[in-house]
């Protein structure tokens, strides 16, 4: 007996005793996480088994108070856990590891023992949807993995689609009592390959994804359980016997040798091999004698003569088979008594009341056998939706050779479960708009089986990272610090169990530092390792020829600036992070975290302020500014030509090298600041003297006469009024990739049409001077008509990697001007005499040499080149598209726009 104050049970009329003997518990009572759970409020007394529930075919009348209690506490939302319920039966010998060990014989025996006077065939009560239209029922969806390995992308998408339909159904039917549910069923009849470890792995992955189930193997009291096929063998045997009794199946005594000979003969005759029906119509007395003699036999399904199976697949449309010609009489039970896969699936779907089956297209051929079995049982078929396969970028079926495919690996790689759910949903579905970022609730609301597409989806890791980055942007540093800490511990960057305050500060700082560029949680950890390392080569000769770093050193500014930093550090005047306030660089004056790399932290008197003042002093003394100052300083202090704010980097380094640091110095490749200075000094000693000072510009040599210099000074004085303000060059503070990294070309729009599956997307065919026109998808439909676009010259960003937008392969991006809130969007106007295919240039940048060549498509995407340049792509007060105040030019002149002081993207 159990002693507890409140028990929730659902009463089934044909039950015997609820607690004694507990031998038909699956039908007697259940407690699930589904919205339709009923409850009976009881006292805290020990329950007499004979008084708790009625055992007749009719329910025992309850009191008005009990009825009111039942109606008043009906649950309308899924329960999140069943641990407390599992605990109630943990000591019962009929349960082990949360699983019901009862034989499913009890289910059918319980039904057989019911009153023989009932008019309704008790066997039919095994099938809850019998006589009903499944399209009108609350969705009961199922995900049925085989525990033979990890949960991979394809299985996760299948689980997600089923989960979304179930959750939406629970909302749609929230005001009525119903059995809509997402069911987790373990198909473990492959005894040789199924393992408990794999089952636990799949369950863990589903939990990580947040795809919680309403009924499953961890709920021993659930109504339609048990939910492991290995625990339902008696039920399969009973149903197989019923089919034999009704003449819909029969024993087959053919030996393996006879079957092999039969197959060989058919193949030799050019006939598709199938069972020839040797025992289909055998003499019943002969069959009985064989069974009595103990001759092994299988149970075969008797395919009705001339039968044809037709289904209306939600994805693939009408699909039909000539059953007799296609499969012949197939096996239901092997000679060992083990049921075959298709028989188990048909029985489980029908006895669990599954209304819709969403699965991969590779299961389409299984539908034929399953439909035949369901029809023979008189159970309605569920609605089917067979989704196309997921392919790798080489258009082959996704597999391990394409990289990570298991959900656990994506978790370890730092992807958010919400982002995985978002991306998986897009692998074969869209909502008819150009929206690609969804929350869970938005997906539940928007998802519709009828919008699943037939064409295969290509798994694009770059697209997944982009989706993950969008979800990360919606979270604060505080939201993800704990997840970043897990990544740092996983990568051994920080020590587990270290000082809590130091751990919190270091992880917080690392997260803030990387937040703006993060695509995955792991990026914060890998970025921290980059920051803590120091990759300045040992000597000048070790710099790669033609590299940006070598070219910069050869210009001559680096040596003098580096030597100045060394001098200041050695005499103690170079500012260092405050050991008592190492987070100063990461917080603004209002003590809010800084994630923008362009924003300098700290307040007056802080380390960032002191560093900034020092840079100004060096700039004044060395007579350098802009990139001629920032690039040498960055290379000298960090060993890199680009990266985040130097004060933040040095503050993180100070955290990693402080006394009692929680950072694994060796694993993180930490190079302390004093060691960096020594390496910098050695490097400077190797720089040839020719590069110790800036190279003089052409036309500014010593032969230039003082009179010419004075003349220029006089002209300048006359042309510029003394009161004119000095305008700062936007490039002075710019430390990102060059504008030449982008391949922006003049294109002509040949054709525009509305995307078939995304209501707000246009598909465009654009000539950009290549052999074939580019196909590009854009979200311009709300802003202009196809007639306004066709024939127009436009600017096209061409070195973006091709990616699918709602299934359409889009290769490039049309640049438009927009106002601040993006309510007005216009195409950039290109001079009519510009040449299609020519590259757009910007004054002051060399687009012709090797350094002026555009980046490769992969580099533009992975390094977020466009995202770094975009803040500097604006329209002037006159509507001229500019980069850092410099106009975008074609051979025919300047591009223009009707939108002033806007952005270009």
C-alpha positions in Angstrom: 0.0 0.0 0.0 1.1 3.6 -0.6 0.5 6.4 1.9 0.1 9.8 0.2 -2.2 12.7 0.3 -3.2 13.3 -3.3 -3.2 10.8 -6.1 -4.2 11.5 -9.7 -5.8 8.6 -11.6 -7.9 8.1 -14.7 -10.6 5.6 -14.3 -11.0 2.9 -17.0 -14.3 1.0 -16.7 -13.1 -2.5 -17.3 -10.4 -2.5 -14.6 -9.9 -5.1 -11.9 -8.4 -3.9 -8.6 -6.2 -0.8 -8.8 -3.5 -1.7 -6.3 -4.0 -5.4 -5.8 -2.8 -7.3 -7.7 -1.4 -4.4 -9.9 -1.2 -6.9 -12.7 -3.1 -4.7 -15.2 -2.0 -1.4 -14.1 -1.6 0.0 -17.6 -5.3 -0.2 -18.0 -6.4 0.3 -14.5 -4.8 3.7 -13.8 -2.4 6.2 -15.1 -0.8 9.5 -14.2 0.7 11.4 -17.2 1.9 14.8 -18.1 -1.0 15.2 -20.6 -3.6 18.0 -20.3 -6.5 15.6 -19.9 -5.3 14.0 -16.6 -8.2 13.3 -14.2 -7.7 13.2 -10.5 -9.3 11.7 -7.5 -8.7 13.4 -4.2 -8.3 11.0 -1.4 -7.5 11.3 2.3 -4.2 10.3 3.8 -5.5 7.0 5.0 -4.3 3.7 3.7 -6.5 2.8 0.7 -8.4 -0.4 0.8 -7.7 -1.9 -2.6 -11.3 -3.1 -3.0 -12.8 0.4 -2.2 -10.5 2.6 -4.2 -12.0 2.0 -7.6 -14.8 -0.1 -9.1 -13.8 -3.2 -11.1 -17.0 -3.7 -13.1 -17.6 -2.7 -16.7 -19.4 0.3 -15.5 -17.9 3.0 -13.3 -19.0 3.1 -9.7 -21.0 6.3 -8.9 -19.0 8.8 -7.1 -20.3 11.4 -4.6 -21.1 14.9 -5.7 -18.1 16.1 -3.7 -15.8 13.7 -5.5 -17.2 14.7 -8.8 -16.7 18.4 -8.1 -13.1 17.7 -7.0 -12.4 15.7 -10.1 -13.7 18.5 -12.4 -12.1 21.3 -10.4 -8.5 20.1 -10.7 -8.2 19.0 -14.3 -4.8 19.9 -15.6 -4.6 22.0 -18.7 -0.9 22.0 -19.3 1.6 19.2 -19.5 3.4 18.3 -16.3 7.1 18.8 -16.4 8.2 15.8 -14.3 6.9 12.5 -13.2 9.7 11.8 -10.7 7.4 11.9 -7.7 5.1 9.3 -9.3 8.0 7.1 -10.2 9.1 7.3 -6.6 5.7 5.9 -5.5 6.3 2.7 -7.3 10.0 2.5 -6.9 9.8 -0.2 -4.2 7.3 -2.4 -6.1 9.0 -5.5 -7.5 7.0 -5.1 -10.7 8.9 -2.0 -11.6 12.6 -1.7 -12.4 14.5 1.5 -13.4 11.2 3.3 -13.8 9.9 0.7 -16.3 6.8 -1.5 -15.9 7.8 -5.1 -15.8 4.3 -6.5 -16.2 3.6 -8.6 -19.2 1.3 -7.1 -21.8 -0.6 -10.3 -21.6 -2.4 -8.7 -18.7 -3.8 -6.1 -21.0 -5.5 -8.5 -23.3 -6.4 -10.9 -20.5 -8.0 -8.1 -18.6 -10.1 -7.4 -21.7 -10.9 -11.0 -22.2 -12.0 -11.3 -18.6 -14.6 -8.6 -19.0 -18.3 -9.3 -19.1 -19.2 -11.5 -22.0 -22.6 -9.8 -22.2 -21.2 -6.6 -23.6 -22.3 -6.0 -27.1 -19.1 -4.3 -28.1 -16.2 -6.5 -29.1 -13.7 -5.9 -26.2 -10.8 -6.5 -28.6 -11.8 -3.3 -30.4 -11.2 -1.4 -27.2 -7.5 -1.9 -27.7 -7.8 0.7 -30.5 -8.9 4.1 -29.0 -9.4 5.7 -32.4 -11.5 3.0 -33.9 -14.6 4.4 -35.5 -13.3 7.9 -35.3 -11.9 10.4 -37.9 -8.3 11.0 -36.9 -8.3 14.4 -38.6 -10.9 15.6 -36.1 -9.1 14.3 -33.0 -6.6 16.2 -30.8 -3.2 15.3 -32.2 -1.4 12.4 -30.6 2.1 12.4 -32.1 4.9 10.0 -31.5 8.7 9.9 -31.8 9.9 6.4 -31.9 13.7 6.1 -31.9 15.6 2.9 -31.9 18.2 2.9 -29.1 21.1 1.8 -31.3 23.2 5.0 -31.2 23.0 8.8 -30.7 20.2 11.1 -31.7 21.2 12.6 -35.0 20.0 15.6 -36.9 17.4 13.7 -38.9 15.9 12.1 -35.9 15.9 15.4 -34.0 14.0 17.1 -36.8 11.4 14.3 -36.8 11.0 14.6 -33.0 10.7 18.4 -33.3 8.0 18.3 -36.1 5.9 15.8 -34.1 6.4 17.8 -30.9 5.3 21.1 -32.5 2.1 19.5 -33.8 1.4 18.0 -30.4 2.0 21.3 -28.6 -0.1 23.3 -31.0 -2.9 20.7 -30.6 -2.8 21.0 -26.8 -3.2 24.8 -27.1 -6.0 24.4 -29.7 -7.9 21.9 -27.5 -7.0 23.6 -24.2 -10.6 24.2 -23.2 -11.8 20.6 -23.4 -10.7 17.3 -21.8 -8.5 15.5 -24.4 -5.7 13.0 -24.9 -3.6 15.0 -27.2 0.1 14.3 -26.5 3.6 13.9 -27.6 4.5 10.3 -27.0 8.1 8.9 -26.7 8.2 5.3 -27.7 11.3 3.2 -27.7 11.5 0.7 -30.6 14.0 -1.7 -29.1 13.1 -5.0 -30.8 16.5 -5.1 -32.4 17.9 -6.9 -29.4 21.4 -7.3 -30.9 21.9 -3.6 -31.4 19.7 -1.9 -28.8 21.4 -0.8 -25.6 20.2 1.0 -22.4 23.1 3.4 -22.8 21.8 4.5 -26.3 18.3 4.9 -24.9 19.6 7.1 -22.1 21.7 9.1 -24.6 18.6 9.8 -26.8 16.5 10.8 -23.9 19.3 13.1 -22.7 19.5 14.7 -26.1 15.7 15.2 -26.3 15.8 16.8 -22.8 18.6 19.1 -23.9 16.6 20.2 -26.9 13.6 20.8 -24.6 11.4 18.3 -26.5 9.7 17.1 -23.3 7.2 14.2 -23.8 3.8 13.7 -22.3 4.0 9.9 -22.3 7.0 7.8 -22.4 9.2 5.0 -20.9 9.9 7.0 -17.8 6.2 7.0 -16.8 5.3 3.5 -15.6 1.7 4.4 -14.9 0.8 6.0 -18.2 -2.4 4.8 -19.8 -1.1 3.5 -23.1 2.2 2.0 -21.8 4.5 0.4 -21.5 6.4 2.4 -24.1 9.2 0.1 -24.8 8.5 -2.5 -27.6 10.5 -5.1 -25.7 7.9 -4.9 -22.9 4.9 -5.3 -25.2 5.7 -8.7 -26.7 2.7 -10.5 -25.2 0.4 -7.9 -26.8 2.0 -8.5 -30.2 1.5 -12.2 -29.9 -2.2 -11.9 -28.8 -2.9 -9.6 -31.8 -1.1 -11.9 -34.2 -3.2 -14.8 -32.9 -6.3 -12.8 -33.4 -5.3 -12.2 -37.0 -4.8 -15.9 -37.4 -8.2 -16.7 -35.9 -9.8 -14.3 -38.3 -8.0 -15.8 -41.3 -5.9 -12.7 -41.9 -2.6 -14.3 -41.0 -1.3 -17.9 -40.9 1.6 -20.0 -39.6 4.4 -20.6 -42.2 6.7 -23.6 -41.7 9.1 -22.9 -44.5 12.7 -23.5 -43.6 15.4 -20.9 -44.3 16.8 -23.3 -47.0 13.4 -23.5 -48.7 13.0 -19.7 -48.7 16.5 -19.3 -50.2 15.6 -21.8 -52.9 12.3 -20.0 -53.6 14.2 -16.6 -53.8 16.9 -18.0 -56.2 14.3 -19.5 -58.5 12.3 -16.3 -58.8 15.5 -14.3 -59.4 16.5 -16.8 -62.1 13.1 -16.3 -63.8 13.4 -12.5 -63.6 10.6 -12.2 -61.1 10.9 -9.9 -58.1 11.5 -12.3 -55.1 8.6 -12.6 -52.7 7.0 -15.4 -50.7 5.0 -17.7 -52.9 2.3 -18.6 -50.5 3.2 -22.2 -49.8 1.4 -22.3 -46.4 -1.2 -19.6 -47.2 -4.1 -22.0 -47.6 -2.6 -25.1 -46.0 -4.9 -27.8 -44.5 -5.7 -26.7 -40.9 -5.2 -30.3 -39.7 -1.6 -30.3 -41.1 -0.9 -26.9 -39.5 -2.2 -28.2 -36.1 -0.1 -31.3 -36.4 3.0 -29.3 -37.2 2.4 -27.0 -34.2 1.8 -30.0 -32.0 5.1 -31.5 -33.1 6.9 -28.3 -32.1 8.0 -27.5 -35.7 9.3 -23.9 -35.7 7.1 -21.5 -37.7 6.7 -17.8 -38.5 3.4 -15.9 -38.6 2.8 -14.4 -42.0 0.2 -11.7 -42.9 -2.2 -12.8 -45.6 -2.3 -10.0 -48.2 -5.8 -9.8 -49.6 -5.9 -10.7 -53.3 -5.9 -7.7 -55.6 -5.4 -5.3 -52.7 -4.2 -1.8 -53.4 -3.0 0.6 -50.7 -3.4 4.4 -51.3 -2.4 7.1 -48.8 -2.7 10.9 -49.0 0.7 11.9 -47.7 0.7 15.4 -46.3 4.1 16.0 -47.9 4.3 13.8 -50.9 0.6 13.8 -52.0 -1.1 10.6 -53.2 1.0 7.5 -53.0 -0.2 4.1 -54.0 1.0 0.5 -54.1 -0.2 -2.8 -55.6 0.2 -4.7 -52.4 0.0 -8.2 -53.7 2.6 -7.6 -56.4 4.9 -5.5 -54.2 5.3 -7.4 -51.0 3.6 -10.8 -51.0 2.7 -12.4 -47.6 5.1 -10.8 -45.2 6.2 -12.0 -41.7 4.6 -10.6 -38.5 6.3 -12.9 -36.0 9.6 -14.6 -36.4 10.0 -18.3 -35.5 11.6 -17.1 -32.2 8.4 -15.3 -31.4 10.0 -11.9 -31.8 7.8 -9.5 -33.8 9.1 -7.7 -36.9 9.4 -3.9 -37.0 6.4 -3.1 -39.2 4.0 -5.2 -37.1 5.2 -3.6 -33.9 4.8 -0.1 -35.3 1.3 -0.8 -36.7 0.1 -2.3 -33.4 1.7 0.5 -31.3 0.3 3.3 -33.4 -3.2 1.8 -33.3 -3.2 0.9 -29.6 -1.7 4.2 -28.5 -4.2 6.2 -30.5 -1.6 8.0 -32.7 -3.3 10.3 -35.1 -0.5 11.6 -37.3 2.9 10.1 -38.1 5.7 12.4 -39.3 8.9 10.6 -40.2 11.6 10.5 -42.8 10.9 9.5 -46.4 13.0 6.4 -46.0 10.0 5.0 -44.1 7.6 5.5 -46.9 7.9 1.9 -48.1 7.1 0.7 -44.6 3.7 2.4 -44.8 2.5 -0.3 -47.2 2.8 -3.1 -44.7 1.7 -1.0 -41.8 -1.4 0.1 -43.6 -2.3 -3.5 -44.5 -2.0 -4.5 -40.9 -4.1 -1.5 -39.6 -6.8 -2.3 -42.1 -6.9 -5.9 -41.0 -7.2 -4.8 -37.4 -10.0 -2.4 -38.3 -8.1 0.5 -36.8 -8.0 3.8 -38.7 -4.8 4.7 -40.3 -3.0 7.8 -38.9 -2.3 10.7 -41.3 1.2 10.3 -42.8 3.8 12.9 -43.6 7.1 11.7 -45.0 9.8 14.4 -44.9 12.6 14.5 -47.4 16.1 13.5 -46.3 18.7 16.0 -45.0 21.7 16.2 -47.2 25.3 17.4 -46.7 26.7 20.3 -48.7 27.9 17.7 -51.3 24.2 16.8 -51.8 24.8 13.3 -50.3 22.9 12.0 -47.3 24.1 13.6 -44.2 26.5 11.5 -42.3 29.5 11.6 -39.9 31.8 12.5 -42.8 30.1 15.9 -43.0 31.2 16.7 -39.4 29.0 16.9 -36.3 25.6 15.3 -36.8 24.7 14.1 -33.3 22.8 16.4 -31.0 25.2 15.8 -28.2 28.1 17.0 -30.3 26.3 20.2 -31.2 25.8 20.8 -27.4 29.5 20.3 -26.8 30.3 22.7 -29.7 28.4 25.4 -27.9 25.1 25.7 -29.8 21.9 26.8 -27.9 19.0 24.3 -27.8 16.6 27.1 -28.9 18.8 27.8 -31.9 19.0 24.1 -32.8 15.3 23.9 -32.7 15.0 27.0 -34.8 17.4 25.7 -37.5 16.0 22.1 -37.5 12.5 23.5 -38.1 13.8 25.3 -41.2 15.3 22.1 -42.7 12.2 21.4 -44.8 9.6 23.9 -43.5 9.0 27.6 -43.7 6.1 29.8 -42.5 5.6 31.6 -45.9 7.5 34.7 -44.9 11.2 35.7 -45.0 11.4 35.2 -41.3 14.1 32.8 -40.2 14.4 33.4 -36.5 11.7 31.9 -34.2 11.2 31.4 -30.5 9.7 28.1 -29.4 6.3 29.7 -28.9 6.5 31.3 -32.3 7.3 27.9 -33.9 4.4 26.2 -32.2 2.1 28.9 -33.4 3.4 29.0 -37.0 4.1 25.3 -37.7 1.8 23.6 -40.1 2.4 20.1 -41.7 1.1 21.4 -45.0 4.1 23.7 -45.3 6.7 21.0 -45.1 8.4 21.0 -48.5 9.1 18.0 -50.7 12.6 18.9 -51.8 15.6 17.7 -49.7 17.2 20.1 -47.3 20.9 20.8 -47.2 22.5 21.0 -43.8 24.5 24.3 -43.8 26.8 24.7 -40.8 27.4 28.3 -41.6 23.6 28.9 -41.6 23.3 27.1 -38.3 26.0 29.3 -36.8 24.2 32.4 -38.1 20.9 31.3 -36.5 22.7 30.5 -33.3 24.3 34.0 -33.4 20.9 35.6 -33.8 19.7 33.8 -30.7 22.8 34.7 -28.8 22.2 38.4 -29.6 18.8 38.2 -27.9 20.4 37.1 -24.7 22.4 39.2 -22.2 25.9 38.4 -21.0 24.4 37.4 -17.7 22.0 35.0 -19.5 24.8 33.0 -21.1 27.7 33.3 -18.6 26.8 29.9 -17.0 26.8 28.2 -20.4 30.1 29.8 -21.3 31.6 28.5 -18.1 30.5 25.0 -19.1 32.4 25.4 -22.4 35.5 26.8 -20.6 35.5 23.8 -18.3 34.9 21.4 -21.2 37.9 22.9 -23.1 40.0 23.0 -19.9 40.5 26.8 -20.1 39.5 27.2 -16.5 39.9 24.9 -13.5 36.8 23.2 -12.0 36.2 24.1 -8.4 38.3 27.2 -8.4 37.6 30.4 -6.5 34.0 31.3 -7.3 34.5 35.0 -7.5 37.5 34.8 -9.8 35.7 32.2 -11.9 32.7 34.4 -12.2 34.7 37.5 -13.1 36.8 35.8 -15.7 33.9 34.0 -17.4 31.9 37.2 -17.3 34.7 39.3 -18.9 35.4 36.6 -21.5 31.7 36.5 -22.4 31.4 40.3 -22.6 34.6 40.5 -24.7 33.3 38.0 -27.3 29.6 38.7 -27.2 29.4 40.9 -30.3 31.2 38.3 -32.5 29.9 35.1 -30.9 28.4 32.5 -33.2 28.5 29.7 -30.6 29.1 29.6 -26.8 32.4 28.0 -27.5 33.6 31.2 -29.3 33.9 32.9 -25.9 36.3 30.2 -24.8 38.3 30.0 -28.0 38.5 33.8 -28.2 39.8 34.0 -24.6 42.5 31.5 -25.5 43.5 33.7 -28.5 43.5 36.8 -26.2 45.6 35.1 -23.6 48.1 33.9 -26.2 50.8 36.0 -28.0 51.5 35.1 -31.6 54.1 37.7 -32.4 56.9 35.9 -34.4 60.3 35.6 -32.8 61.9 37.7 -35.5 61.0 40.0 -38.4 62.2 37.4 -40.8 59.5 35.0 -39.5 56.7 37.3 -40.6 55.0 35.9 -43.7 56.0 37.8 -46.9 53.2 40.0 -48.1 51.3 39.7 -44.8 49.5 42.7 -43.4 51.8 42.6 -40.3 55.0 42.6 -42.3 53.9 45.4 -44.6 52.9 47.5 -41.6 56.3 46.9 -39.9 58.1 47.9 -43.1 56.2 51.2 -43.1 58.4 52.2 -40.2 56.0 53.3 -37.5 56.0 50.0 -35.6 59.6 50.1 -34.4 59.5 53.5 -32.7 56.1 52.9 -31.1 57.1 49.4 -29.8 60.3 50.7 -28.4 58.3 53.5 -26.6 56.0 50.9 -25.1 59.0 48.9 -23.9 60.6 52.0 -22.4 57.4 53.0 -20.6 56.9 49.5 -19.2 60.4 49.3 -17.9 60.3 52.6 -16.2 56.8 51.9 -14.8 54.9 54.6 -16.6 52.9 52.3 -18.9 49.4 51.9 -17.5 48.4 48.4 -16.4 45.0 47.0 -15.3 44.0 47.8 -11.7 44.3 44.6 -9.7 41.4 45.8 -7.5 39.1 46.5 -10.4 39.9 44.2 -13.3 36.3 44.5 -14.6 36.7 48.3 -15.2 37.3 47.9 -18.9 34.1 45.9 -19.3 31.7 48.3 -17.5 30.5 51.7 -18.5 30.1 54.7 -16.1 26.6 53.4 -15.1 28.1 50.0 -14.3 26.4 48.3 -17.2 28.3 45.6 -19.1 29.9 46.7 -22.4 29.6 44.3 -25.4 30.3 46.8 -28.2 33.9 46.7 -29.2 33.9 50.4 -30.1 32.9 51.5 -26.6 35.7 52.0 -24.0 34.9 51.1 -20.5 35.8 52.7 -17.2 35.4 56.2 -15.7 37.7 59.0 -15.0 40.8 57.8 -13.2 40.3 54.2 -14.3 42.7 52.0 -16.2 40.9 52.4 -19.6 41.1 56.2 -19.1 44.8 56.1 -18.3 45.5 53.9 -21.3 43.6 56.2 -23.6 45.6 59.2 -22.2 48.8 57.3 -22.8 47.9 56.6 -26.4 47.2 60.3 -27.0 50.6 61.2 -25.6 52.4 58.6 -27.8 50.5 59.9 -30.8 51.5 63.4 -30.1 55.1 62.5 -29.4 55.5 60.2 -32.4 53.4 62.3 -34.7 51.2 59.4 -35.7 47.4 58.8 -35.6 44.7 56.5 -36.8 45.8 53.1 -38.1 49.4 54.2 -38.1 49.2 54.3 -34.3 46.5 51.6 -33.5 47.9 48.8 -35.7 51.5 49.0 -34.3 50.2 49.2 -30.7 47.9 46.3 -31.2 50.5 44.1 -32.8 53.0 45.0 -30.1 50.7 44.3 -27.1 48.6 41.4 -28.4 50.6 39.8 -31.2 47.6 40.2 -33.6 46.8 42.8 -36.3 43.1 42.8 -35.4 40.9 42.0 -32.5 38.9 43.5 -29.6 39.6 46.5 -27.6 43.1 46.3 -26.2 42.2 47.5 -22.7 39.7 44.6 -22.4 42.2 42.1 -23.7 44.9 43.2 -21.3 42.4 43.2 -18.4 41.5 39.6 -19.2 45.2 38.7 -19.3 45.6 40.3 -15.9 42.8 38.1 -14.5 44.5 35.0 -16.0 47.9 35.8 -14.5 46.8 37.1 -11.1 47.7 35.2 -7.9 45.4 32.3 -7.4 44.2 32.4 -11.0 41.5 29.9 -12.0 42.9 29.7 -15.6 44.7 26.6 -16.7 47.8 28.5 -18.0 49.2 25.7 -20.1 45.9 24.6 -21.7 45.0 28.2 -22.4 48.5 29.0 -23.7 48.7 32.1 -21.4 51.6 34.5 -22.2 52.0 37.0 -19.3 52.6 40.6 -20.0 56.2 40.7 -18.9 57.0 37.8 -21.1 55.3 39.6 -24.0 57.6 42.6 -23.4 60.7 40.5 -23.6 59.5 38.8 -26.8 58.6 42.2 -28.2 62.1 43.5 -27.4 63.7 40.5 -29.2 61.5 41.0 -32.2 62.4 44.7 -32.4 66.1 43.9 -32.3 65.6 41.8 -35.5 63.9 44.6 -37.5 66.2 45.9 -40.2 67.3 49.6 -39.6 65.6 50.6 -42.9 62.3 50.1 -41.1 63.1 51.9 -37.9 61.5 55.1 -39.1 58.5 56.0 -41.3 59.1 56.0 -45.0 58.8 59.4 -46.5 55.9 59.9 -48.9 56.6 60.6 -52.6 56.9 64.3 -53.3 57.9 65.1 -49.7 61.7 64.4 -50.0 64.5 66.8 -48.7 64.7 68.5 -52.1 61.3 70.1 -51.7 62.0 73.8 -51.3 61.0 75.7 -48.3 59.3 78.2 -50.7 57.0 75.5 -52.1 56.2 74.4 -48.6 55.4 78.0 -47.6 53.4 78.5 -50.8 51.2 75.4 -49.9 50.8 76.7 -46.4 49.7 80.1 -47.7 47.2 78.6 -50.1 45.8 76.5 -47.3 45.5 79.5 -45.1 43.6 81.4 -47.7 41.3 78.6 -48.6 40.3 77.5 -45.1 38.8 80.0 -42.8 40.5 80.2 -39.5 37.2 79.4 -37.7 36.5 76.3 -39.7 36.2 73.2 -37.4 38.5 70.3 -37.8 36.4 67.3 -39.0 37.6 63.9 -37.8 38.2 61.3 -40.4 35.8 58.3 -39.7 38.7 56.0 -40.7 40.9 57.3 -37.8 39.0 55.1 -35.4 38.3 52.2 -37.8 40.1 49.0 -37.1 38.1 46.5 -39.2 38.6 44.8 -42.5 39.1 47.0 -45.6 36.2 47.9 -47.8 38.1 46.1 -50.6 37.2 42.9 -48.9 33.7 43.2 -50.4 33.0 42.4 -54.0 30.2 44.9 -54.8 29.3 44.9 -58.4 26.8 46.6 -60.7 24.0 44.2 -61.7 20.9 44.4 -63.7 17.7 42.7 -62.5 16.3 40.6 -65.4 13.4 39.0 -63.7 11.5 39.1 -60.4 8.9 36.6 -59.0 7.3 35.9 -55.7 8.8 32.9 -53.8 6.4 30.0 -54.0 6.7 29.1 -50.3 7.5 32.4 -48.6 4.9 35.2 -49.0 7.3 38.1 -48.3 10.2 37.0 -50.4 11.1 37.9 -53.9 13.2 35.7 -56.1 15.4 37.7 -58.5 17.5 36.8 -61.5 20.3 39.3 -61.8 23.1 39.7 -64.4 26.3 40.6 -62.6 28.6 40.0 -65.6 29.1 36.3 -65.1 28.4 33.5 -67.5 25.1 32.8 -65.8 22.8 35.2 -64.0 22.8 35.0 -60.2 19.6 33.9 -58.4 19.1 36.0 -55.3 16.2 36.0 -52.7 15.4 39.3 -50.9 12.7 40.5 -48.5 11.8 43.5 -50.7 8.2 42.5 -51.5 6.7 44.8 -48.8 8.5 47.8 -50.2 8.3 47.6 -54.0 6.6 45.7 -56.9 8.4 43.5 -59.5 7.7 46.1 -62.1 9.6 48.7 -60.2 12.6 46.3 -60.0 12.9 44.6 -63.3 15.4 46.2 -65.6 16.9 48.3 -62.9 20.7 48.6 -62.4 21.5 47.7 -58.8 24.4 47.1 -56.5 25.0 43.4 -55.6 27.3 42.1 -52.9 28.6 39.0 -54.8 31.1 37.3 -52.5 28.5 35.9 -50.1 28.3 32.1 -49.9 25.2 30.6 -51.4 22.6 29.7 -48.9 19.0 28.7 -49.0 16.3 31.1 -48.0 13.0 29.2 -47.5 14.4 26.5 -49.8 15.5 29.0 -52.5 19.3 29.0 -53.3 20.3 32.6 -52.9 23.8 33.7 -54.0 24.5 37.3 -53.1 22.6 40.3 -51.7 21.1 43.4 -53.3 22.2 46.5 -51.5 19.5 48.9 -50.5 19.3 52.2 -48.6 16.9 52.4 -45.6 15.9 54.9 -43.0 16.7 54.4 -39.3 13.7 52.2 -38.4 13.7 50.4 -41.7 10.2 51.4 -42.6 11.4 52.8 -45.9 13.7 50.8 -48.1 14.9 51.8 -51.6 17.3 50.3 -54.2 20.5 52.2 -54.5 20.5 54.2 -57.8 23.3 53.3 -60.1 24.4 55.7 -63.0 22.7 54.5 -66.2 26.0 54.4 -68.0 27.6 52.1 -65.5 28.7 48.7 -66.8 27.0 45.5 -65.7 29.6 43.4 -63.8 32.0 46.3 -63.0 33.3 46.5 -59.4 32.2 49.4 -57.3 35.1 51.3 -55.7 35.7 53.8 -52.9 38.2 56.8 -53.2 41.3 56.4 -51.1 41.5 52.6 -51.4 43.5 50.5 -53.9 41.1 48.1 -55.6 43.6 47.0 -58.3 46.6 45.4 -56.5 46.7 42.1 -54.7 45.6 43.7 -51.4 42.6 45.1 -53.2 41.2 41.8 -54.2 37.9 40.8 -52.5 37.9 38.1 -49.8 36.8 34.6 -50.6 33.1 33.8 -49.9 33.9 31.6 -46.9 36.0 34.2 -45.3 33.4 36.9 -45.7 30.9 34.7 -43.9 33.0 33.1 -41.2 34.8 36.3 -40.2 31.6 38.4 -40.3 33.3 40.8 -42.7 30.2 42.5 -43.8 28.9 42.9 -40.3 32.0 44.8 -39.3 31.8 47.0 -42.4 28.1 47.6 -42.2 28.1 50.3 -39.5 30.3 52.5 -41.8 28.1 52.0 -44.8 25.7 55.0 -44.7 24.0 57.5 -46.9 25.0 61.1 -46.5 22.7 64.1 -45.9 22.4 64.3 -49.7 21.5 60.6 -50.0 24.9 59.5 -51.4 25.9 55.9 -50.3 29.3 56.1 -48.6 31.8 54.1 -46.7 33.4 56.1 -43.9 32.4 59.3 -45.6 33.7 58.3 -49.0 31.2 57.7 -51.9 30.6 54.5 -53.7 31.8 55.0 -57.3 31.2 53.3 -60.6 33.0 54.1 -63.9 30.0 56.4 -64.7 30.0 58.3 -61.5 28.6 58.3 -57.9 25.8 56.1 -56.8 22.8 57.9 -55.2 19.7 57.3 -53.1 16.5 59.1 -52.2 17.1 58.3 -48.5 19.3 60.7 -46.6 21.2 59.8 -43.4 20.2 56.2 -43.7 22.1 52.9 -43.8 23.2 50.7 -46.7 22.7 47.0 -46.4 
